[in-house]
Amino acid sequence: MDLQDLSPTSEYERCATVHNTEEVCKALDVDIAKVEESLHDMVKNKNNAFDIFTDFLDKHKIKFDYYSGRG
């Protein structure tokens, strides 16, 4: 599971990748079939969706790989 911040106004690309989706399901209290919908509801139509997602991961101590660099 990953989220990329590909804002056309940003000089940098950011990517967060979670390898243990079960931890995300547990934190959201949903099964795997509902995890995508729940995450979408959390960040939809928000300019800072990437930051909301990574803050959520940090808050729940969910490990993720992070990349930031020129796209």
N, C-alpha and C positions, 0 to 999 in steps of 0.2 A: 504494500500500500504506500503510495507516495503522493505528495502534493508539490507542484511546481509553481513558483511565482514568476510569471513571464510578462510582467507589466511592460507595455511598450515605452513607458516613460522612465523605466528604471535602467540604469547602466549595468546592473548585475542581475544574473539569474540566480534564484535560490531554489533548492530542492531539499525536502525532508522525506526520508524513506523509513517506514516502520516495517520491521521484519516479523514481529509477533503480533498479528492482528487480533489474536485472542485477548491480549491485554487491553486493546482498544475496546473490544466488545464488553469486557468486564467493567471498564471505567464508564462506559455509556449505559451499562446494564441492558444490553440488547444481544440478540443472537446474530450470527454471521450474516443472515439474510437481511437484517435491518441496519447493519453498520453503515453502509454507504448512504442510505437515506438519512440516518441520524447525523452523520458528519455533514452532509449537504445542508440540512436544516440549521446546523450550528454556524455555518459560514456563508450561506447564500446571500448574494447581493451586498457583501461587505467588502470594502476596499482593502481592509487589513486581514483578509481571510487566512493568509499564510501565517501571520503572527498569532491569530486566534488559535489555529491548529497547533502550532508549535508550543504555545503557552499551555494549551490543554495537555499536550504530551508531557511537558515539564511538570505541570501540577500533579499529574498522576504517575510521575516517575517512570514513564514509558520511554525506553531507549529508542533512539532513532539516529540514522545517519544524516548528516547535514552537509550540503554542498553550497558554496557561494562562489561565483566567479563570473567572468564575462561570458555572456551567452553566445 
